[in-house]
């Protein structure tokens, strides 16, 4: 009697994993990518697009309404809000595109270490519980008392807030993949743990981490905005979107449209990142 050998399920090929990004070419992904690119280009091109320096005080231009010369109006000391919004976008992009990946890398490394060493796993999980016990704003207040307000403090708060999220996601993904048939087959054939980690586990962990990365960046925009709104973030006169919104609320009676420009930039950036994360998640579920 002949026998039939059933091979274990193979892991996704590199081409299949790359196709995750094809979710950005249609529907929500494309819309999100366009929104993020629009805001990012506006910030990156600020030195060429801004008609004034971000801290330039224009004589006789206090709390002016939007017009052809000042698209978003001016603030209480005569600075052009449109120019400050463009430079504020640059600071937000710098923070989220550095702090969030830093938190992701550190969290993923800790999550991976937790799966290799059982005693270390307990210590890492309790550290994650401690970080998750403090809301981001409470953590921001504590760090500001120690380090003072500024870009570094905002970056630390965002990174610390994301470390346990990425750590636990990595830990769960690795433990799940290690039980897959193709990993067990590779181990039975004599493959070492290091080879299995590089060939099977890490490549297949990238999809959930990529989806979470886009979502975490949208959260990072909110954290920066909240910290700057409360005076815990960017130190004046340097602009940020959160501090511009805070100034706009103070002058809403005299210039109702003051807050519209910075708030629109925040909404477009957050919406774009959320659409990208949703498109990636949907593509990942279909694969």
Secondary structure, 3 states (H helix, E strand, C coil): CCCCCCCCCCCCCHHHHHHHHHHHHCHHHHHHHHHHHHHHHHHHCHHHHCCCCCCCCCCCCCCCCCCCCCCCCECCCCCEHHHHHHHHHHHHHHHHHHHHHHHHHHHHHHHHHHHHCHHHHHHHHHHHHHHHHCCHHHHHHHHHHHHCCCHHHHHHHHHHHHHHHHHHHHHHHHHHHHCCHHHHHHHHCCCCHHHHHHHHHHHHHHHHHHHHHHHHHHHHHHHHHHHHHCCCCCCCCCCCHHHHHHHHHHCCCCCCCHHHHHHHHHHHHHHHHHHHHHHHHHHHHHC
